Amino acid sequence: MVTAVEAPDRLFGKAIKRREDPRLITGAGSFLDDIKLPGMTHAVLVRSPYAHARIRRIDTSAAEKMPGVLGVFTGQDFMDVNPLPAAWQAAGVKNNAVTPRVLAVNEVHQVGDPVAVVVAEDRYLARDAADAVVVEYDPLPVVVDAKKATEPGAPQLHEEAPNNIVLEWTCGKDEATVDAALEQSEVRVSSHLINQRLIPTAIEPRGSIGKYDPATDEYTLWATSQAPHVHRLLLGAFVLGVPEQKIRVISPDIGGGFGSKIFLYYDMPLVLALSKKLGGRPVKFFEDRSENYLTTTHGRDHITDIEIGATRDGKITALKVKTYANLGAYFSTVAAGIPTTLYGRMLAGCYKIPAIHCKVIAAYTNTAMVDAYRGAGRPEAAYVIERVCDLVAQATGVDPAEVRRRNFIQPEDFPYDTGVGMLPYDSGDYEKALNRALELVGYEQLRQEQKARRERGDSKLLGIGLSSYVEVCGIAPSKWIGLPGEGWGAGLWESANVRVHLTGKVVVTTGSLPHGQGHETTFAQLVADELGIPYEDVEIQHSDTLGTPFGFGTYGSRSLAVGGVAIYRSLQKIKEKAKKLAAHLLEAAEEDIVFENGKFYVKGSPDSAKTFADIALAAHVAYDLPPGMEPYLDETTYYDPPNCTFPFGTHVCVVEVDRDTGEVKLLRYVAVDDVGNVVNPLIVDGQIHGGIAQGLAQALYEGAVYNDDGQLVTGTLESYAAPKAHMVPTYELDRTVTPSPTNPLGVKGAGEAGTIAATPAVANAVIDAVSHLGITHLDMPLTPERIWNAINQAARS
Amino acid sequence: MAETTTAPAKVAVSMTVNGKQYTAEVEPRMLLVHFLRETLGLTGTHVGCDTSSCGACVVHMNGESVKSCTVLAVQADGAEITTIEGLGQDGQLHPVQEGFWEMHGLQCGYCTPGMIMTGAALLKRNPNPTEEEIRHALEGNLCRCTGYQNIVRAIQYAADKMRG
């Protein structure tokens, strides 16, 4: 553990302004659609209006004659391009993976499936011509609900997946053991929970630009990608069959991702193949919002039945969970990893539960593919277990805060194995965060106020919702998460190279990359601290497979806990070599060299010091190196952590529900998070804010709705209720700090915590407000209509 | 099925953008945002939706904020347009830009130009807005990263600074 957090002259822990911002606030950022290459052409897709149909005929002849059109292609033109890969194959689990092709062939399985592509000189002309492509379909029956999809007689999407079942997976104790524990429980509660489908809604849609160079047989892809190296690997080795070194992938500035830009999408190989067909002219595809909503991945969409056993004093003794996970029309890149590793294995939450059994059935439906969306499995798990706590509280009459306290894993229990196949939780003090949150919100007074309002029959019903969450970040090590273990088709280490120029300026290249998280700032803070050099002398480079070492990218709140540690390790190697060189130049023994504030000196003689820049120069010119030392300071690390990290905290939401209208007013939102040590509090608070907004939006506003024909009813920003400024409260934040013992920085990860915590906090608050009316559960989004109906139904019965 | 076999006829438009006069031949259907981004190369103004909902494309037209995805270039003929690139004066950031930097009012930066233009227009008509008024003024702008709190603070920062 580093004690650096307390040292006043260090940048670790300082809320410094982001270095990314000047370009972004002046309009000088470079996002995908801002890129204009000489000779660039534009691709527009012809998409299926049907959710399930056979393609009878495609007539491109009229489109081909339209002005500016360079080519019109269908799936048959790309039979040499392989379907996208499915990078998940857990041992012992039959996995009926069916992945999309660049363009659909013979059949479509969701509205928006691309069936043809038009390339033209500009996007208006390409759109005109796309409208002139005639496609005849034979519609087929449709299913959009994951549970119904698995029932007998349901429409079948893929021959390879009987009953539309992608996989069946279990974790925890065997079912009979948990059934027996349930039988023996003093209190039993069951519930049916819908975790509705969400649309990630990065404000920048997705896009890609492909450029093939016939002279060198090389491909360059610019893509809105959270994982450029992974995309290069998958494109080369699996989809295009092109040697990896002939492909370069560049992620420009990215306008938010939230998971939806992790995956390999059809348009990426498509624009590369099109550019080749057009003799090397660059081809740009940039989806509009409607296309983004139809075919970029969605999140959540679980149907869950739970059975809970507890003691009369609120201790949870058994939990049985059965979940239908909707994976959409095809298998997205790592889709199956979300409702398994990241959901089932986090179902214990912060609690000691002796008997848990979870079964997950993942199914295909005629809807958009579902994969990781901010939190990815963990919000679904937190929602289940935090509803469980409130259901137990309601059934036993024990206060919800007390239920949590009585079941918490205790600080001395770490490392703690929850018994559901997750790696041991690293560290935590759950009660401390809970107590701090309760103190900040004034919990006792609120409960009194709630009681008083109920007694006087106030129409404004007060609700207090708690969510004590734990999540898993920095997913590793490779041997656990990869094929021999959890079945993810790759390790999840991260890389960093640190190079010191002759002048002492430092360039870091990292496999992590930002799409809003401020990597350039946070990483530079770490480097400046470790080398004792000015922050301005550090440059962080990323996002281009040319010139950065292989990295797995940014998701799962892993950048600092994995990518940052890779940088930290390279910095230690740099310091070690620099120290050896300093010892040589100062004619002293290495163990007598002190490195302090960017200077090397012999113990007791700080006046004759060599600066870091002196050493950089000496290493570079290499006139006088110790025997056997190579010139230059340049170190690379591939860091595979020994464990994941487990951030936690408690969020409390206070709402007022209008008994007469069902409207919810957010009165307070208090969040106490423990993400381990914090490098830049400004950035971490920002992550928590944004996370809370997305999480509370699931509880109150958002939900992707398909009708029975498979049409996305919430297909635009007009109909999908992503929250606006007046729909969210002021967030009151605080922190506890429990460093992670997993890594030398003691950091855990902060990108998803807010989203994971907020949904159950808000849902619990609303349900708490109406619980005295006999309401035990309400599904999200908690719209006024839904609440009003429940209140009225409760009053009638 | 489309019957067109030739490109639509073009018309001349001229407008002042960030203090500079431009004239170009455009299709009558061309959106102002595409004129700015593609014809003039001013890519600071972004597009995030197709229903006039997200506000990433907000610019000032004759001093008022407009969604440039919902204005045709021909409708802006003769207008004075200010985009994010032209908001700062003499190499200095506009106070709203400064506020976004100081208060961490942006993360990915995609909605930011539209947010800043909307914030600047608000402060012109209401130099001392309440938090509620700021949140109300941002109703046409979506941000998915920040949860809005620091955007509100950024505009408050600018309001304080502009009032001196």
HADDOCK unambig.tbl for C-alpha pairs under 7 A between the chains (distance, minus, plus):
assign (segid A and resid 17 and name CA) (segid B and resid 101 and name CA) 6.74 0.50 0.50
assign (segid A and resid 17 and name CA) (segid B and resid 102 and name CA) 6.41 0.50 0.50
assign (segid A and resid 21 and name CA) (segid B and resid 101 and name CA) 6.12 0.50 0.50
assign (segid A and resid 24 and name CA) (segid B and resid 109 and name CA) 5.43 0.50 0.50
assign (segid A and resid 25 and name CA) (segid B and resid 97 and name CA) 5.82 0.50 0.50
assign (segid A and resid 25 and name CA) (segid B and resid 112 and name CA) 6.52 0.50 0.50
assign (segid A and resid 25 and name CA) (segid B and resid 113 and name CA) 6.33 0.50 0.50
assign (segid A and resid 26 and name CA) (segid B and resid 84 and name CA) 5.86 0.50 0.50
assign (segid A and resid 26 and name CA) (segid B and resid 85 and name CA) 5.56 0.50 0.50
assign (segid A and resid 27 and name CA) (segid B and resid 43 and name CA) 6.89 0.50 0.50
assign (segid A and resid 27 and name CA) (segid B and resid 44 and name CA) 3.63 0.50 0.50
assign (segid A and resid 27 and name CA) (segid B and resid 45 and name CA) 6.87 0.50 0.50
assign (segid A and resid 27 and name CA) (segid B and resid 84 and name CA) 5.63 0.50 0.50
assign (segid A and resid 27 and name CA) (segid B and resid 85 and name CA) 5.50 0.50 0.50
assign (segid A and resid 27 and name CA) (segid B and resid 113 and name CA) 6.38 0.50 0.50
assign (segid A and resid 28 and name CA) (segid B and resid 44 and name CA) 6.01 0.50 0.50
assign (segid A and resid 34 and name CA) (segid B and resid 43 and name CA) 5.59 0.50 0.50
assign (segid A and resid 66 and name CA) (segid B and resid 5 and name CA) 5.41 0.50 0.50
assign (segid A and resid 67 and name CA) (segid B and resid 5 and name CA) 5.95 0.50 0.50
assign (segid A and resid 67 and name CA) (segid B and resid 6 and name CA) 5.58 0.50 0.50
assign (segid A and resid 67 and name CA) (segid B and resid 7 and name CA) 5.77 0.50 0.50
assign (segid A and resid 132 and name CA) (segid B and resid 1 and name CA) 5.21 0.50 0.50
assign (segid A and resid 132 and name CA) (segid B and resid 2 and name CA) 5.61 0.50 0.50
assign (segid A and resid 202 and name CA) (segid B and resid 144 and name CA) 6.31 0.50 0.50
assign (segid A and resid 203 and name CA) (segid B and resid 48 and name CA) 5.34 0.50 0.50
assign (segid A and resid 203 and name CA) (segid B and resid 110 and name CA) 6.64 0.50 0.50
assign (segid A and resid 203 and name CA) (segid B and resid 111 and name CA) 6.68 0.50 0.50
assign (segid A and resid 203 and name CA) (segid B and resid 143 and name CA) 6.92 0.50 0.50
assign (segid A and resid 203 and name CA) (segid B and resid 144 and name CA) 6.46 0.50 0.50
assign (segid A and resid 204 and name CA) (segid B and resid 48 and name CA) 5.34 0.50 0.50
assign (segid A and resid 204 and name CA) (segid B and resid 110 and name CA) 6.37 0.50 0.50
assign (segid A and resid 205 and name CA) (segid B and resid 48 and name CA) 6.51 0.50 0.50
assign (segid A and resid 254 and name CA) (segid B and resid 108 and name CA) 6.55 0.50 0.50
assign (segid A and resid 255 and name CA) (segid B and resid 108 and name CA) 5.04 0.50 0.50
assign (segid A and resid 255 and name CA) (segid B and resid 109 and name CA) 6.43 0.50 0.50
assign (segid A and resid 255 and name CA) (segid B and resid 110 and name CA) 4.85 0.50 0.50
assign (segid A and resid 256 and name CA) (segid B and resid 108 and name CA) 5.47 0.50 0.50
assign (segid A and resid 288 and name CA) (segid B and resid 49 and name CA) 6.29 0.50 0.50
assign (segid A and resid 288 and name CA) (segid B and resid 50 and name CA) 6.49 0.50 0.50
assign (segid A and resid 289 and name CA) (segid B and resid 48 and name CA) 6.58 0.50 0.50
assign (segid A and resid 289 and name CA) (segid B and resid 49 and name CA) 4.62 0.50 0.50
assign (segid A and resid 289 and name CA) (segid B and resid 50 and name CA) 5.86 0.50 0.50
assign (segid A and resid 515 and name CA) (segid B and resid 108 and name CA) 5.42 0.50 0.50
assign (segid A and resid 516 and name CA) (segid B and resid 107 and name CA) 4.18 0.50 0.50
assign (segid A and resid 516 and name CA) (segid B and resid 108 and name CA) 3.49 0.50 0.50
assign (segid A and resid 517 and name CA) (segid B and resid 107 and name CA) 6.22 0.50 0.50
assign (segid A and resid 686 and name CA) (segid B and resid 146 and name CA) 5.98 0.50 0.50
assign (segid A and resid 689 and name CA) (segid B and resid 146 and name CA) 5.98 0.50 0.50
assign (segid A and resid 689 and name CA) (segid B and resid 147 and name CA) 5.20 0.50 0.50
assign (segid A and resid 690 and name CA) (segid B and resid 144 and name CA) 6.95 0.50 0.50
assign (segid A and resid 690 and name CA) (segid B and resid 145 and name CA) 4.92 0.50 0.50
assign (segid A and resid 690 and name CA) (segid B and resid 146 and name CA) 4.35 0.50 0.50
assign (segid A and resid 690 and name CA) (segid B and resid 147 and name CA) 4.17 0.50 0.50
assign (segid A and resid 693 and name CA) (segid B and resid 147 and name CA) 4.93 0.50 0.50
assign (segid A and resid 717 and name CA) (segid B and resid 51 and name CA) 6.90 0.50 0.50
assign (segid A and resid 717 and name CA) (segid B and resid 53 and name CA) 6.09 0.50 0.50
assign (segid A and resid 718 and name CA) (segid B and resid 51 and name CA) 6.81 0.50 0.50
assign (segid A and resid 718 and name CA) (segid B and resid 53 and name CA) 6.47 0.50 0.50
assign (segid A and resid 724 and name CA) (segid B and resid 139 and name CA) 5.97 0.50 0.50
assign (segid A and resid 724 and name CA) (segid B and resid 142 and name CA) 5.89 0.50 0.50
assign (segid A and resid 725 and name CA) (segid B and resid 135 and name CA) 5.04 0.50 0.50
assign (segid A and resid 725 and name CA) (segid B and resid 138 and name CA) 6.29 0.50 0.50
assign (segid A and resid 725 and name CA) (segid B and resid 139 and name CA) 6.43 0.50 0.50
assign (segid A and resid 725 and name CA) (segid B and resid 148 and name CA) 5.57 0.50 0.50
assign (segid A and resid 726 and name CA) (segid B and resid 135 and name CA) 5.02 0.50 0.50
assign (segid A and resid 726 and name CA) (segid B and resid 136 and name CA) 6.11 0.50 0.50
assign (segid A and resid 730 and name CA) (segid B and resid 149 and name CA) 6.41 0.50 0.50
